Amino acid sequence: MTVESFRALAASVLARPARLGATRLVTIDGPSGAGKTLFAGRLAEALRREGVEPPVVHTDDLLDGWGDQITFWPRLERWVLAPLRAGHPGRYRRYDWHTGRFRPEWTPVPAAPVVLLEGVTAARAAVRPEATFSVFLSAPPRLCLQRVIARDGEAVREHLRQWRRGERWHFAADATADHVDVVVDGAPAVPHDPATQFVQACRAPARMDVHLPVRHDQVTARAEGEGCGR
């Protein structure tokens, strides 16, 4: 495992070409409770320090309830991806999980140089050709469950059982973690500063040629005895 800086990741994203129109789309995927939202927020902050203001789209905002875990994608395509692809701003209506309906107001998504798409299935096969950079976060299932319950309350536990089954099925069928640029440990034991750094797990086999640029603030740490074996 290696400790990487969000600053270096931001520089790597900006060094790559846009693939969704003039936008560099960064997809951040992984199971619920793995730390995707925090990761997206910290990467967004690093990009701001590089002079770029990236909109962050959370896929949870586009789901039509718990049963729309996988099937929301046409809505994302119509409201956000298609306009950005054409060089136009996108927009979407946020789902209200308390009322069980979409809010009437629209949330704009500027056609920015970088847009972050965060959530379960965000890095699915359908978007891979247009994603400039993709990330998959992982963490022990028990810890992921504890995090979600702590965040959303006991009322979601029954919904989560079906949701987690759907996650496992999707990630296995889609082979998501095998096709991303970086796999991130969402519960690392390696010492690091979580505000500015993240711990990169074993690189996905399909993208072994991808390397983050070395920056003066980048720290590399290899845990003794740790390897990339499954």
N, C-alpha and C positions, 0 to 999 in steps of 0.2 A: 504494500500500500504506500502511496505517496501523498504528501501534503502539498496542495496546490493553492495558489491565491486566486481570489475572485478577480483581482486586477489583471492577472495573466489570462484568465479565461475571457474576460471582456475584450482584451487586446486580440485574442485569437479569433473571437467572433467577428470583430471589426475588420480583421485582416482577410476574411473570406468573402467571396462574392455573394451578392443577393441572388436568391433563387425563386422567390415569390414576388414577381414584378421587381420593384426596386427595393424590396424589403428583405432583410436578413431575418428569417423566422427561426427562433430558438425554441425547441420543444423540450419540455421538462416533464418526465413521466415517472411512474412508479406507483406502488400500492398506497392506499390511504394510510396516513399516519407516518409515512416514510420521511417527510420533511420537505416536500416539493415547494410549498408556498413560501417557507422561510428561505429556501435556496433561491427561488425566483426573486424574492425581495432583495437579497444580498447581491445577486448578480445585477439587478436593476440599479442598485446604488453604485456598484463598480462602473457600470456603463455611464451613469451620470457624471462620474468623476473623469470620464474620458470625453465628456462633452455631448453625450447622446442621452435623450430622454425616451426610454423605451416604454410603450404601453404594455401592461401585463394583462392578458386575458386568462381568466380562470375557467376551466371547462365546467366546473360545478355550477357556474352562473348560467350556463346554457342548457343544462339538463332539465327535462320536464318531469322532475321527480325521480324517485329511486329506481324505477323501472326503465329509465332512459339512459342507463349507464354507457351503453355502446352505441345506441341508435340515434344519439343527438347529432352525429357528425354532419348530416345534410344541412342542419340549421347553422352550424358553424361555417360550413362551406358557403352557404347563401349570404349570411350576414357579414362575415369577416374575411374569409380567405379569398373568395371570388373578387370582391372589390379591391383588396390589396394587390391581387395578381394583376388587375387592370390599372394599377396606379392610383386608385381612388381610396378615400377613407372608408373604413367599415363601421359598423355599429351593431349593437345587439341589445336585446332586452333581458335584464337579469331575472332569473327565476327566484321567487320568494319562497323559501323552504317553510316558512311559517303559515302562509296563506295557501300554498299549493298552486300558485299561478304566476305567470310572468308579469312583471311590473310594466305599467304603460309607457314609462319614459325610456328613451334610448340612451345607451352608453356609447360614446364615440370611440373609435379606434383609428387614430391618425395613421396615414401611410408613412410611418416613420422609418428611418434607416434600419432599426431593429425593433421587432415585436416579440415578446415572450409569451408563449402559449404553455400554460401550466395545468396539469391535471391528469387523472387516470385516462389512459389511451391517447394522450396528446402526441406521442411519438409513433403512432400506429403506421403500418405500411403505406396507407393511402397518402400520407404527407411526406414520406421520406425523400422523394425526389426534389421537393421544394424547401426542405429544411436546411438551413445553413449549418446549424449545429444542434445536436440532440444529446440529452442527458437522461439517465435512468438512475433513480435513487432506490436503494434497498435498505431494509432494516428487518430485524427479527419479527415474525408475525405477531407474537405475544406483545411485544413492545408497541408495534403499530396499533394494535387494538387498544391498548391502554391509553395511548396518546389521543386516539379519536374519541374514546369515552370521556377522557378528561376535558377535551375541547367541546364536545357536542352534547354530553350528558348520557345518562343511562337509557333515555328514551330511544336512542338510535341503535341499541344493541341488537335487537331482532332484525332490523333492516340490514345491519352490517353483516350478518351471517350470509345472507344471499348475495350482498354486494361483494364480499370477499371471495365467494365462490366464483362470481363473475370475473373478478380480477384475475384469479388464478387461471381460469379457462382462457381468457383473452391473452394474457402474457405468454402462455404456453403456445397457443395457436399462432400468435403474431410473432413470436420469437423476438420481442421488443429489445430485451437486454443484449441480444447478440448483434444488433444492428445500430446501436447508438455510438456516439463518439466517446462518451465518458460514462462510466458506471461509478456512482458516488455512494460511499458508505454513509447511510443515514443514522448510524449509531456507532461512531468510531471510538475505539479505545486509544488511538494514537493521539498524543498531545498536539493541540493546534488551537488557533484563535478562531472560533466559529464565526465571528463577525466579519473576518476578512479572508478566511481560509476554509477549505473543505478537504476531505480525505477521499482521494480517488482509489477505488477498489481495482481489481484486475480489469484490464482493458478488454472490451468486447472483442472476441476473436475475429469478427468480420471487419473490424476497423483498426487493426493493429498498427497501421501506418500513421495514425493520427497522434500528434504530439503537441502539447501546449508549449508556447514559447517560453524560454527561461528568462525570468525577469529578476532584478536585484532583490525583490521582496519575496521571491519564491523560495520555499523551504522544501527540501526533499527529506523524507524520513522513511526508513524501511524498518518495519518491526522485525526484530530478530526471530528467525525461524518461520516467518510467514512467507507463503508462496502463493501461486495462482492456481493451485490444484483445486478441483471441485470436490 
